Structures are given as structure tokens and as C-alpha cells.
């Protein structure tokens, strides 16, 4: 053996001895076992370093911290960002105080009360109305946040001056009896706010997550579960227990997200229901067109590619219902500090270190609200939809099928370009065009190309989501320009016209048309029967109430009357429970009855207030179009897309 070989052997032997001492002490283990042990040890040391680095960046010594230690047997920490949520924060608190199957020392709640340190600046991209609304929102939010902080202090037994309704007092008493541990992180008081650039929903989520990580790391000494939801969201009564059991049974999972149910908000009830019907029809229409496009794409790429695509798919996270292991959340850098899209971006981050999953048995229920409480999100979109309805005199205008198909094609083209590394301005130009019409000029294409390339190493979907979410103003503007340009070229159309186009597509094949027509007739019959049932039930209910109407009539009174006469009204216990859960509708009905002096006046007022529930289909074109869209979606599940797509292109 050469001197060089001997030296290498001696060096390896020496390393083995060191490995044995580092990993196995004086145990008689092999070099391979020692190497594996060292690799594990170094991996753990690397993880620990990343966790500590995350905490150092997000919880510097200047940060005010929760002083009460975490209970040693705490398994779940729920984190909620709250901005101007004084009237809603008791919803999640009440649902967490009603948990079954767990000890109340097994979980805790951290509410991050957050607002920017200064009023919004004027932005050249905002209309006057949008800017005024944001300033008003900020001023209201600052006041609301101080009340939220008082509310949490009151829950924890402090003597504070705060106005409470009787229902709020009952909720708080229930939380106190249960022993629910509620903590506030004050990022709303002057001098305590997050930096201006981080004072958004992503920054608030991340600050709460950092606090939870530190508590698991320093107090409980375990890799616990951090659940995240929203301040207007309530969770099921086995939510915490289900989270604990799921993560225990699946140690390979680092993060999950689940379904979200919606219920109506009490604010501006009649207008809300009108815009909700508008939004629901719009969502169904978009879902139908998207499903048609997706099924066509699946057929094009083939079943094998589809299997590979499905296997590589990552669960798309939603902030109203998501959870992760604490240490992995820290290792990936926490939640992105961006004003929207932070939740799916967090899910993408988690998927880089482990498996994520969308599960269906852990649900959350949130409010649909006409509220611009954030600069992005459903509430802000509802306001825009109301303005759009006003502009078009109540007509539901939608993106044409061709426009949706163009957006779908562009999104898919961008994802494929990113995955293949072909993101030069020249390649992007061929994707970002409609026929011979370019969507972006050369300068903007170069900017977009550079921004995509700066995010190399991320998944395509993550890059597009974060670029469009608003963390980069220039990138977000580019994506807005793309959408605006397409809308300018392909003008919106009334829903009735778009629906008629789709029905015509379904009628091209005799078998498909027969399935669709049968499904539509069944749904129409069911809806008409429901309207008749509601009318009969309401008539009997008003007869009972006005036989001896109480002087003080409330929602509680109404529920008692319905329960006492459920056989006569032909209402089941489950239906009563569902009715109680839809408080805004129940409250509106009780209020309408309370104000009516006679049964006839009550019938007239209810007919106006609840016309969307009581109007037959013949008087409700939007409801009929909604049913037709549902019938087409149902039919699409049963047919081969080739029956509709014989030419290989659904929408020209």
C-alpha cells in the first residue's frame, strides 16, 4: 500500500474514533453507524440553528413578550391576527372555549392585535374612493384594536372599562369557566407596532407564530402544533382534539389546511344577501369554465402525466384554517410578511421541508363580510362587486369564457416556462399575448423576467402567487396590467349571455344535453318546492306568534316559539340547530316581526326583506341561472370532455 493510501486509511480510522466518541461515547459501534449518527446529530444541530435564527430575527430583545409560561402538556397553540375585529373576536374565542375531548391545558390562544404605525399614504394606483376608504378603515381599526386589547384583558380578569352586551358577557363567562388561556400580543399601540413594511396580515401571523415557536421551544420543550385561523372564524368543537390526533398519527406531515364554510354577516343584511347571490353565481360560473379547461388540459397531457402532476401537487393553504409543526414553521422562515397571499406562500414554504396535506374532517366557518378590513381579501372584493353592480345597474357582468381561458392559458404557460427555466423576455412575450396583440411592452417583460429569475429555486406556483400577492409592488402592478389588458381586449358580458353560451356548448351533444336537462329540471323542481315549504312554514309561524305576541320580542323568543311548535311547523331538531347557527338571518327575521304591529304587516315586511328566499324561480332570473350553472357542473362530473371538445379547443 502506498504512503498516500496508508495516510488516507489512518485518517479515516482517526475520524472513526472521533465519530465513536462524539456519537456513541465508548460504545462499540461501526464507522457506518457512527457516520449515520453524526449526520443525524448535525442535521438536528442545523435545524436548531435555523430555529434560533428565526427567533432572533423575529423576537429581538426589544419585543414585549408573553410572560406567563406555556403549560408543559400544551400541544396546540392557536394564533389569530386581529385588525379592527372588536365585534368578531369572540367568535373564535367562544368556539375554542367549547372544545371537547381535550384538557384546557393542552392548548392556548394568542391573538396578535395589529395595525400599521401610520395612516395609509396616498398611492398613485388608488382611486379617490379607495384611498378615502383605507384612511377611514385605518382610523376605525386603531380604535377597534384598543377595544380588542381591553376585551382580552377583561377575559383574563383585569378590571377594565369596556362596554359589553349580555351575549358577550355570557361568552366571556363561558371562556373563564372553561379555563381557556388567551394571550394578546399588542402590535397596535403606538411604539409597539410592527415596522411599517411588516404591519400587515402576514406580519401579524408571523409575529404570533414566532411567539408560539418560542413558547414550545423554551417552555414546553416540544415540537408542538401551531394552528392559524382568523378573527371572524369559529372552529368545530373537536378542532383541537382532531389536530392533536392527526399530527400524532402522521409524523411525516409538517403542515395541513382544511375546508372553510361560510355564513352570512349581520352587516347590511339585505344588501349582503344580494351581493352574496351575485358572488355565488359568479363563483359557480368561474368554477364551471375552469373545470372545463382543467378537464381539457388533463385529457391533453394524458393520464400518466396527470398522475405525476397529482403526486407533486402541494396543498394550497388558507389562513382561516391551517396548522403546522412549530419547529418546521420556524425552519422555513415563518409566514411571509406580505399583505395578502401569505397563507398559500406559507404552505409552499412548508412543502420544501416535508409533506403537506389538505384534509377534510377539520373545518372552520368564517363570515362573508362587506368590509374592507384588509387591503386584499374577500371583504374588499365584495365592496368592488357592489360598486360594479351599481355601475351596471344591478346586472351581473362576468369575464367571458374566452377571457378566463386566456388567463388560464397564460398562467399555465408561465408555470411551464418557470419549471423549464425558459423565462427570458423573448420567451415570456410569446406567452403574454392575445393573438397578435402583446399584453406587456418590452420593458415590462424584461422586469417580469428578472423578478421571476430572482426567485429561482421556488416552485412555479409559489413564484406566481407571491409575485401577484403584493409583497413586490412592481410585480403586483405587472400582474394587474396583464389582467386589465386582457379585460380591455375581451370585454365582460352579462351572466345571462355567458350562461347561454355554455348551455349551447352542452347542447351540441345529444347525450350530454339529455343529462344536463334532466338535472336542471330536478333542481328547478326542488327549489320551487323549497319556496312553497318556506311560505307555508312562515304562514303557520306568524299565525302562532300573532295569537299572543309577546311585548318584548327577540331572537331568543323566536327560537323558543319555533322549538315549542316544531311538529306543527314540520321543522326537525337538526333544522332548528342549523337555523340557530345562521344568526344574522334569525336576527333579521326576529327584528322584522318585532317591528310589525299586525300579522299582515309582518308578512309584507318579510316578503320584502326575504324576497330572495321566498320568490319563485319565474321571478328570479339570477337564481335560475345559478341552478343552470350547478346543473352543468354536475353534468360535467359524469361525462367525457371529448363529447364537448371535439375540435380540441373549447373557447376560441
ChimeraX attribute file (.defattr): number of C-alpha atoms within 10 A of each C-alpha:
attribute: neighborCount
match mode: 1-to-1
recipient: residues
	/A:1	6
	/A:2	7
	/A:3	8
	/A:4	9
	/A:5	10
	/A:6	11
	/A:7	12
	/A:8	12
	/A:9	12
	/A:10	12
	/A:11	12
	/A:12	13
	/A:13	13
	/A:14	12
	/A:15	15
	/A:16	19
	/A:17	18
	/A:18	15
	/A:19	22
	/A:20	22
	/A:21	13
	/A:22	14
	/A:23	19
	/A:24	17
	/A:25	12
	/A:26	10
	/A:27	9
	/A:28	9
	/A:29	15
	/A:30	14
	/A:31	17
	/A:32	11
	/A:33	15
	/A:34	22
	/A:35	16
	/A:36	14
	/A:37	17
	/A:38	17
	/A:39	13
	/A:40	13
	/A:41	14
	/A:42	12
	/A:43	12
	/A:44	12
	/A:45	12
	/A:46	13
	/A:47	17
	/A:48	16
	/A:49	13
	/A:50	18
	/A:51	24
	/A:52	19
	/A:53	15
	/A:54	21
	/A:55	21
	/A:56	12
	/A:57	10
	/A:58	19
	/A:59	17
	/A:60	10
	/A:61	8
	/A:62	7
	/A:63	12
	/A:64	12
	/A:65	14
	/A:66	15
	/A:67	8
	/A:68	9
	/A:69	11
	/A:70	24
	/A:71	17
	/A:72	13
	/A:73	15
	/A:74	20
	/A:75	22
	/A:76	26
	/A:77	28
	/A:78	22
	/A:79	29
	/A:80	28
	/A:81	26
	/A:82	28
	/A:83	28
	/A:84	25
	/A:85	19
	/A:86	21
	/A:87	13
	/A:88	17
	/A:89	23
	/A:90	22
	/A:91	19
	/A:92	23
	/A:93	25
	/A:94	20
	/A:95	18
	/A:96	27
	/A:97	21
	/A:98	18
	/A:99	19
	/A:100	15
	/A:101	11
	/A:102	14
	/A:103	15
	/A:104	20
	/A:105	16
	/A:106	19
	/A:107	25
	/A:108	23
	/A:109	23
	/A:110	21
	/A:111	25
	/A:112	29
	/A:113	28
	/A:114	29
	/A:115	29
	/A:116	22
	/A:117	20
	/A:118	13
	/A:119	14
	/A:120	16
	/A:121	9
	/A:122	14
	/A:123	10
	/A:124	8
	/A:125	9
	/A:126	11
	/A:127	11
	/A:128	12
	/A:129	8
	/A:130	17
	/A:131	17
	/A:132	14
	/A:133	13
	/A:134	21
	/A:135	15
	/A:136	14
	/A:137	20
	/A:138	22
	/A:139	15
	/A:140	14
	/A:141	22
	/A:142	22
	/A:143	14
	/A:144	20
	/A:145	24
	/A:146	17
	/A:147	19
	/A:148	25
	/A:149	20
	/A:150	19
	/A:151	23
	/A:152	20
	/A:153	16
	/A:154	15
	/A:155	21
	/A:156	17
	/A:157	9
	/A:158	11
	/A:159	10
	/A:160	12
	/A:161	10
	/A:162	10
	/A:163	10
	/A:164	11
	/A:165	8
	/A:166	9
	/A:167	9
	/A:168	16
	/A:169	13
	/A:170	13
	/A:171	19
	/A:172	23
	/A:173	15
	/A:174	17
	/A:175	22
	/A:176	16
	/A:177	10
	/A:178	15
	/A:179	15
	/A:180	25
	/A:181	22
	/A:182	19
	/A:183	20
	/A:184	22
	/A:185	21
	/A:186	22
	/A:187	25
	/A:188	25
	/A:189	18
	/A:190	13
	/A:191	9
	/A:192	16
	/A:193	19
	/A:194	22
	/A:195	13
	/A:196	13
	/A:197	13
	/A:198	20
	/A:199	21
	/A:200	24
	/A:201	30
	/A:202	24
	/A:203	26
	/A:204	31
	/A:205	28
	/A:206	27
	/A:207	26
	/A:208	28
	/A:209	29
	/A:210	28
	/A:211	21
	/A:212	27
	/A:213	29
	/A:214	23
	/A:215	23
	/A:216	26
	/A:217	19
	/A:218	12
	/A:219	15
	/A:220	17
	/A:221	13
	/A:222	18
	/A:223	16
	/A:224	24
	/A:225	27
	/A:226	28
	/A:227	27
	/A:228	24
	/A:229	23
	/A:230	26
	/A:231	26
	/A:232	23
	/A:233	24
	/A:234	26
	/A:235	24
	/A:236	18
	/A:237	15
	/A:238	17
	/A:239	22
	/A:240	28
	/A:241	19
	/A:242	17
	/A:243	20
	/A:244	17
	/A:245	10
	/A:246	15
	/A:247	19
	/A:248	11
	/A:249	9
	/A:250	9
	/A:251	10
	/A:252	11
	/A:253	19
	/A:254	23
	/A:255	27
	/A:256	26
	/A:257	27
	/A:258	21
	/A:259	17
	/A:260	18
	/A:261	13
	/A:262	13
	/A:263	16
	/A:264	17
	/A:265	19
	/A:266	19
	/A:267	13
	/A:268	11
	/A:269	19
	/A:270	17
	/A:271	13
	/A:272	19
	/A:273	19
	/A:274	15
	/A:275	20
	/A:276	19
	/A:277	16
	/A:278	23
	/A:279	17
	/A:280	14
	/A:281	23
	/A:282	19
	/A:283	14
	/A:284	19
	/A:285	27
	/A:286	18
	/A:287	15
	/A:288	20
	/A:289	21
	/A:290	16
	/A:291	15
	/A:292	18
	/A:293	21
	/A:294	14
	/A:295	15
	/A:296	19
	/A:297	15
	/A:298	16
	/A:299	16
	/A:300	12
	/A:301	11
	/A:302	10
	/A:303	11
	/A:304	10
	/A:305	13
	/A:306	15
	/A:307	12
	/A:308	10
	/A:309	13
	/A:310	10
	/A:311	9
	/A:312	9
	/A:313	12
	/A:314	19
	/A:315	19
	/A:316	20
	/A:317	25
	/A:318	23
	/A:319	25
	/A:320	26
	/A:321	24
	/A:322	26
	/A:323	28
	/A:324	26
	/A:325	22
	/A:326	28
	/A:327	28
	/A:328	23
	/A:329	27
	/A:330	24
	/A:331	21
	/A:332	20
	/A:333	21
	/A:334	27
	/A:335	26
	/A:336	24
	/A:337	21
	/A:338	24
	/A:339	21
	/A:340	23
	/A:341	25
	/A:342	27
	/A:343	24
	/A:344	24
	/A:345	25
	/A:346	27
	/A:347	29
	/A:348	23
	/A:349	22
	/A:350	27
	/A:351	21
	/A:352	13
	/A:353	14
	/A:354	12
	/A:355	16
	/A:356	24
	/A:357	18
	/A:358	16
	/A:359	13
	/A:360	10
	/A:361	12
	/A:362	22
	/A:363	19
	/A:364	21
	/A:365	21
	/A:366	22
	/A:367	20
	/A:368	20
	/A:369	24
	/A:370	24
	/A:371	16
	/A:372	20
	/A:373	21
	/A:374	18
	/A:375	17
	/A:376	15
	/A:377	14
	/A:378	17
	/A:379	18
	/A:380	17
	/A:381	17
	/A:382	21
	/A:383	16
	/A:384	15
	/A:385	19
	/A:386	20
	/A:387	13
	/A:388	15
	/A:389	16
	/A:390	11
	/A:391	10
	/A:392	12
	/A:393	9
	/A:394	14
	/A:395	16
	/A:396	20
	/A:397	20
	/A:398	21
	/A:399	20
	/A:400	24
	/A:401	24
	/A:402	17
	/A:403	22
	/A:404	20
	/A:405	20
	/A:406	20
	/A:407	15
	/A:408	16
	/A:409	16
	/A:410	19
	/A:411	17
	/A:412	16
	/A:413	16
	/A:414	22
	/A:415	19
	/A:416	15
	/A:417	17
	/A:418	25
	/A:419	16
	/A:420	10
	/A:421	12
	/A:422	15
	/A:423	23
	/A:424	17
	/A:425	18
	/A:426	13
	/A:427	14
	/A:428	22
	/A:429	17
	/A:430	15
	/A:431	17
	/A:432	23
	/A:433	17
	/A:434	16
	/A:435	7
	/A:436	7
	/A:437	11
	/A:438	16
	/A:439	21
	/A:440	19
	/A:441	11
	/A:442	14
	/A:443	10
	/A:444	16
	/A:445	21
	/A:446	18
	/A:447	15
	/A:448	22
	/A:449	19
	/A:450	14
	/A:451	17
	/A:452	21
	/A:453	17
	/A:454	11
	/A:455	16
	/A:456	13
	/A:457	10
	/A:458	17
	/A:459	18
	/A:460	20
	/A:461	21
	/A:462	20
	/A:463	22
	/A:464	21
	/A:465	18
	/A:466	21
	/A:467	23
	/A:468	20
	/A:469	20
	/A:470	19
	/A:471	20
	/A:472	13
	/A:473	11
	/A:474	16
	/A:475	21
	/A:476	18
	/A:477	15
	/A:478	18
	/A:479	18
	/A:480	12
	/A:481	15
	/A:482	19
	/A:483	15
	/A:484	13
	/A:485	17
	/A:486	22
	/A:487	15
	/A:488	11
	/A:489	12
	/A:490	17
	/A:491	13
	/A:492	17
	/A:493	15
	/A:494	15
	/A:495	22
	/A:496	17
	/A:497	13
	/A:498	18
	/A:499	19
	/A:500	14
	/A:501	14
	/A:502	17
	/A:503	17
	/A:504	12
	/A:505	17
	/A:506	22
	/A:507	17
	/A:508	13
	/A:509	12
	/A:510	11
	/A:511	13
	/A:512	20
	/A:513	18
	/A:514	14
	/A:515	19
	/A:516	23
	/A:517	18
	/A:518	12
	/A:519	18
	/A:520	21
	/A:521	13
	/A:522	12
	/A:523	16
	/A:524	18
	/A:525	11
	/A:526	11
	/A:527	17
	/A:528	16
	/A:529	13
	/A:530	15
	/A:531	17
	/A:532	14
	/A:533	15
	/A:534	13
	/A:535	17
	/A:536	13
	/A:537	16
	/A:538	16
	/A:539	14
	/A:540	13
	/A:541	18
	/A:542	17
	/A:543	13
	/A:544	16
	/A:545	17
	/A:546	16
	/A:547	9
	/A:548	8
	/A:549	17
	/A:550	11
	/A:551	7
	/A:552	7
	/A:553	15
	/A:554	17
	/A:555	19
	/A:556	12
	/A:557	15
	/A:558	20
	/A:559	17
	/A:560	12
	/A:561	14
	/A:562	18
	/A:563	16
	/A:564	11
	/A:565	15
	/A:566	16
	/A:567	10
	/A:568	12
	/A:569	18
	/A:570	13
	/A:571	14
	/A:572	12
	/A:573	11
	/A:574	9
	/A:575	12
	/A:576	15
	/A:577	12
	/A:578	11
	/A:579	14
	/A:580	16
	/A:581	12
	/A:582	16
	/A:583	16
	/A:584	19
	/A:585	20
	/A:586	19
	/A:587	18
	/A:588	18
	/A:589	19
	/A:590	18
	/A:591	15
	/A:592	17
	/A:593	25
	/A:594	19
	/A:595	12
	/A:596	16
	/A:597	11
	/A:598	13
	/A:599	17
	/A:600	12
	/A:601	14
	/A:602	19
	/A:603	18
	/A:604	12
	/A:605	17
	/A:606	19
	/A:607	15
	/A:608	13
	/A:609	18
	/A:610	16
	/A:611	15
	/A:612	18
	/A:613	15
	/A:614	19
	/A:615	17
	/A:616	19
	/A:617	18
	/A:618	9
	/A:619	11
	/A:620	12
	/A:621	12
	/A:622	17
	/A:623	21
	/A:624	20
	/A:625	19
	/A:626	22
	/A:627	22
	/A:628	25
	/A:629	26
	/A:630	21
	/A:631	21
	/A:632	25
	/A:633	19
	/A:634	16
	/A:635	20
	/A:636	20
	/A:637	11
	/A:638	10
	/A:639	13
	/A:640	13
	/A:641	20
	/A:642	13
	/A:643	15
	/A:644	20
	/A:645	15
	/A:646	9
	/A:647	8
	/A:648	12
	/A:649	11
	/A:650	18
	/A:651	15
	/A:652	8
